[in-house]
Amino acid sequence: MKNVVPFLTPKLSSVLAPLAASLMLVSTGLSAQTCLSDGLETTPDEDFTTITSSTVLHAPTDLVWERCAEGQTWDGSTCDGEAVKYTWQQALKLAHAASDEDLLGWRLPNVKELATIVERDCVRPAVNSTMFPETPPDDFWTSTPSVDDPDRAWVVAFFNASHSIKEKDRFIYVRLVRTYTND
């Protein structure tokens, strides 16, 4: 593999060429998602079971997830429509209203819970796109506030699987979760 990165010196390029070749990134489907072709999936399809047409159970955590981000609707095969961004306070109220509506206990996930559905072998979005199609490759709110700054809360980035804290008045995507019950 010659001239992997044109601006690198020939010596450095020769060191990086085998690494670049071993990664062999693969683009998937209709979206811009890119995944490692030879990596070990962190959220394989077999970890999920369909509960309703629009929800899935993540067996390792016993958490039920909405397949679509808030603002999108499940059409039987994918998430349709545009995801909507909310402030942190709006996201908490949205979750409370969803729980009151069907009494199933929907809530905003904490940072550890939301991190369990991140697919670390993929980017743009870093999620299992079969279980969570049309996920915006961007930040999603968690219920976890910052310990150091009362004006900020944790987000999980479905762009690259990172975590960070953001100001609570920013507009960020939301996906709700609930604990599984055998009802």
Contacts in CASP RR format, 6 or more apart in sequence:
PFRMAT RR
TARGET T0000
AUTHOR 0000-0000-0000
METHOD contacts of the structure
MODEL  1
MKNVVPFLTPKLSSVLAPLAASLMLVSTGLSAQTCLSDGLETTPDEDFTT
ITSSTVLHAPTDLVWERCAEGQTWDGSTCDGEAVKYTWQQALKLAHAASD
EDLLGWRLPNVKELATIVERDCVRPAVNSTMFPETPPDDFWTSTPSVDDP
DRAWVVAFFNASHSIKEKDRFIYVRLVRTYTND
1 17 0 8 1.000
1 18 0 8 1.000
1 20 0 8 1.000
1 21 0 8 1.000
2 17 0 8 1.000
3 13 0 8 1.000
4 13 0 8 1.000
4 16 0 8 1.000
4 17 0 8 1.000
4 20 0 8 1.000
5 13 0 8 1.000
5 16 0 8 1.000
8 16 0 8 1.000
22 38 0 8 1.000
23 36 0 8 1.000
24 36 0 8 1.000
24 37 0 8 1.000
24 38 0 8 1.000
25 34 0 8 1.000
25 35 0 8 1.000
25 36 0 8 1.000
25 37 0 8 1.000
26 34 0 8 1.000
26 35 0 8 1.000
26 36 0 8 1.000
26 37 0 8 1.000
27 33 0 8 1.000
27 34 0 8 1.000
28 34 0 8 1.000
28 35 0 8 1.000
28 122 0 8 1.000
28 129 0 8 1.000
29 129 0 8 1.000
31 124 0 8 1.000
31 125 0 8 1.000
31 129 0 8 1.000
31 134 0 8 1.000
32 124 0 8 1.000
32 137 0 8 1.000
33 122 0 8 1.000
33 123 0 8 1.000
33 124 0 8 1.000
33 125 0 8 1.000
33 129 0 8 1.000
33 137 0 8 1.000
34 122 0 8 1.000
34 123 0 8 1.000
34 124 0 8 1.000
35 119 0 8 1.000
35 121 0 8 1.000
35 122 0 8 1.000
35 123 0 8 1.000
36 121 0 8 1.000
36 122 0 8 1.000
39 121 0 8 1.000
40 121 0 8 1.000
41 119 0 8 1.000
41 121 0 8 1.000
41 128 0 8 1.000
42 118 0 8 1.000
42 119 0 8 1.000
42 120 0 8 1.000
42 121 0 8 1.000
43 58 0 8 1.000
43 116 0 8 1.000
43 117 0 8 1.000
43 118 0 8 1.000
43 119 0 8 1.000
43 127 0 8 1.000
43 128 0 8 1.000
43 131 0 8 1.000
44 128 0 8 1.000
45 128 0 8 1.000
45 130 0 8 1.000
45 131 0 8 1.000
47 58 0 8 1.000
47 59 0 8 1.000
47 60 0 8 1.000
48 56 0 8 1.000
48 57 0 8 1.000
48 58 0 8 1.000
48 59 0 8 1.000
48 128 0 8 1.000
48 131 0 8 1.000
49 56 0 8 1.000
49 57 0 8 1.000
49 59 0 8 1.000
50 56 0 8 1.000
50 57 0 8 1.000
51 57 0 8 1.000
51 64 0 8 1.000
51 180 0 8 1.000
53 74 0 8 1.000
53 76 0 8 1.000
54 66 0 8 1.000
54 67 0 8 1.000
54 68 0 8 1.000
54 73 0 8 1.000
54 74 0 8 1.000
54 76 0 8 1.000
55 64 0 8 1.000
55 65 0 8 1.000
55 66 0 8 1.000
55 67 0 8 1.000
56 64 0 8 1.000
56 65 0 8 1.000
56 67 0 8 1.000
56 131 0 8 1.000
57 63 0 8 1.000
57 64 0 8 1.000
57 65 0 8 1.000
57 180 0 8 1.000
58 64 0 8 1.000
58 65 0 8 1.000
58 116 0 8 1.000
58 117 0 8 1.000
60 116 0 8 1.000
61 113 0 8 1.000
61 116 0 8 1.000
62 179 0 8 1.000
62 180 0 8 1.000
63 109 0 8 1.000
63 113 0 8 1.000
63 116 0 8 1.000
63 177 0 8 1.000
63 178 0 8 1.000
63 179 0 8 1.000
63 180 0 8 1.000
64 177 0 8 1.000
64 178 0 8 1.000
64 179 0 8 1.000
64 180 0 8 1.000
65 117 0 8 1.000
65 131 0 8 1.000
65 132 0 8 1.000
65 175 0 8 1.000
65 176 0 8 1.000
65 177 0 8 1.000
66 106 0 8 1.000
66 175 0 8 1.000
66 176 0 8 1.000
66 177 0 8 1.000
67 74 0 8 1.000
67 79 0 8 1.000
67 131 0 8 1.000
67 132 0 8 1.000
67 133 0 8 1.000
68 74 0 8 1.000
68 79 0 8 1.000
68 83 0 8 1.000
68 132 0 8 1.000
68 134 0 8 1.000
68 175 0 8 1.000
69 79 0 8 1.000
69 83 0 8 1.000
69 84 0 8 1.000
69 134 0 8 1.000
69 135 0 8 1.000
69 136 0 8 1.000
69 140 0 8 1.000
69 173 0 8 1.000
69 174 0 8 1.000
69 175 0 8 1.000
70 83 0 8 1.000
70 84 0 8 1.000
70 86 0 8 1.000
70 91 0 8 1.000
70 94 0 8 1.000
70 173 0 8 1.000
70 174 0 8 1.000
70 175 0 8 1.000
70 176 0 8 1.000
71 81 0 8 1.000
71 82 0 8 1.000
71 83 0 8 1.000
71 84 0 8 1.000
72 79 0 8 1.000
72 80 0 8 1.000
72 81 0 8 1.000
72 82 0 8 1.000
72 83 0 8 1.000
72 134 0 8 1.000
73 79 0 8 1.000
73 80 0 8 1.000
73 81 0 8 1.000
74 80 0 8 1.000
78 133 0 8 1.000
78 134 0 8 1.000
79 132 0 8 1.000
79 133 0 8 1.000
79 134 0 8 1.000
79 135 0 8 1.000
80 134 0 8 1.000
81 134 0 8 1.000
83 134 0 8 1.000
83 136 0 8 1.000
83 173 0 8 1.000
84 173 0 8 1.000
84 174 0 8 1.000
85 171 0 8 1.000
85 172 0 8 1.000
85 173 0 8 1.000
85 174 0 8 1.000
86 94 0 8 1.000
86 141 0 8 1.000
86 171 0 8 1.000
86 172 0 8 1.000
86 173 0 8 1.000
86 174 0 8 1.000
87 168 0 8 1.000
87 169 0 8 1.000
87 170 0 8 1.000
87 171 0 8 1.000
87 172 0 8 1.000
88 141 0 8 1.000
88 153 0 8 1.000
88 168 0 8 1.000
88 169 0 8 1.000
88 170 0 8 1.000
88 172 0 8 1.000
89 168 0 8 1.000
91 108 0 8 1.000
91 141 0 8 1.000
91 172 0 8 1.000
91 174 0 8 1.000
92 108 0 8 1.000
92 143 0 8 1.000
94 174 0 8 1.000
94 176 0 8 1.000
95 106 0 8 1.000
95 107 0 8 1.000
95 108 0 8 1.000
95 143 0 8 1.000
95 174 0 8 1.000
95 176 0 8 1.000
96 107 0 8 1.000
98 105 0 8 1.000
98 106 0 8 1.000
98 176 0 8 1.000
99 105 0 8 1.000
99 106 0 8 1.000
99 107 0 8 1.000
99 178 0 8 1.000
104 178 0 8 1.000
105 178 0 8 1.000
105 179 0 8 1.000
106 176 0 8 1.000
106 177 0 8 1.000
106 178 0 8 1.000
107 143 0 8 1.000
107 176 0 8 1.000
107 177 0 8 1.000
107 178 0 8 1.000
108 141 0 8 1.000
108 142 0 8 1.000
108 143 0 8 1.000
108 174 0 8 1.000
108 176 0 8 1.000
108 177 0 8 1.000
109 142 0 8 1.000
109 143 0 8 1.000
109 175 0 8 1.000
109 176 0 8 1.000
109 177 0 8 1.000
110 142 0 8 1.000
110 143 0 8 1.000
110 144 0 8 1.000
111 142 0 8 1.000
111 144 0 8 1.000
111 154 0 8 1.000
111 156 0 8 1.000
111 163 0 8 1.000
112 144 0 8 1.000
113 142 0 8 1.000
113 177 0 8 1.000
114 140 0 8 1.000
114 142 0 8 1.000
114 156 0 8 1.000
114 175 0 8 1.000
114 177 0 8 1.000
115 156 0 8 1.000
115 161 0 8 1.000
115 163 0 8 1.000
117 127 0 8 1.000
117 128 0 8 1.000
117 131 0 8 1.000
117 132 0 8 1.000
118 126 0 8 1.000
118 127 0 8 1.000
118 156 0 8 1.000
118 158 0 8 1.000
118 161 0 8 1.000
119 126 0 8 1.000
119 127 0 8 1.000
119 128 0 8 1.000
119 129 0 8 1.000
119 161 0 8 1.000
120 126 0 8 1.000
120 161 0 8 1.000
122 129 0 8 1.000
123 137 0 8 1.000
123 159 0 8 1.000
123 160 0 8 1.000
123 161 0 8 1.000
124 137 0 8 1.000
124 159 0 8 1.000
124 160 0 8 1.000
125 132 0 8 1.000
125 135 0 8 1.000
125 136 0 8 1.000
125 137 0 8 1.000
125 158 0 8 1.000
125 159 0 8 1.000
126 137 0 8 1.000
126 157 0 8 1.000
126 158 0 8 1.000
126 159 0 8 1.000
126 160 0 8 1.000
126 161 0 8 1.000
127 135 0 8 1.000
127 158 0 8 1.000
129 135 0 8 1.000
132 175 0 8 1.000
135 158 0 8 1.000
135 175 0 8 1.000
136 158 0 8 1.000
136 173 0 8 1.000
137 158 0 8 1.000
137 159 0 8 1.000
138 157 0 8 1.000
138 158 0 8 1.000
138 159 0 8 1.000
138 172 0 8 1.000
138 173 0 8 1.000
139 155 0 8 1.000
139 156 0 8 1.000
139 157 0 8 1.000
139 158 0 8 1.000
139 159 0 8 1.000
139 164 0 8 1.000
139 166 0 8 1.000
139 172 0 8 1.000
139 173 0 8 1.000
140 155 0 8 1.000
140 156 0 8 1.000
140 157 0 8 1.000
140 158 0 8 1.000
140 172 0 8 1.000
140 173 0 8 1.000
140 174 0 8 1.000
140 175 0 8 1.000
141 153 0 8 1.000
141 155 0 8 1.000
141 172 0 8 1.000
141 173 0 8 1.000
141 174 0 8 1.000
142 153 0 8 1.000
142 154 0 8 1.000
142 155 0 8 1.000
142 156 0 8 1.000
143 153 0 8 1.000
144 153 0 8 1.000
144 154 0 8 1.000
145 152 0 8 1.000
145 153 0 8 1.000
145 154 0 8 1.000
146 152 0 8 1.000
146 153 0 8 1.000
146 154 0 8 1.000
146 165 0 8 1.000
149 165 0 8 1.000
151 167 0 8 1.000
151 168 0 8 1.000
151 169 0 8 1.000
152 165 0 8 1.000
152 166 0 8 1.000
152 167 0 8 1.000
152 168 0 8 1.000
153 165 0 8 1.000
153 166 0 8 1.000
153 168 0 8 1.000
154 163 0 8 1.000
154 164 0 8 1.000
154 165 0 8 1.000
155 163 0 8 1.000
155 164 0 8 1.000
155 165 0 8 1.000
155 166 0 8 1.000
155 172 0 8 1.000
156 162 0 8 1.000
156 163 0 8 1.000
157 163 0 8 1.000
157 164 0 8 1.000
166 172 0 8 1.000
END
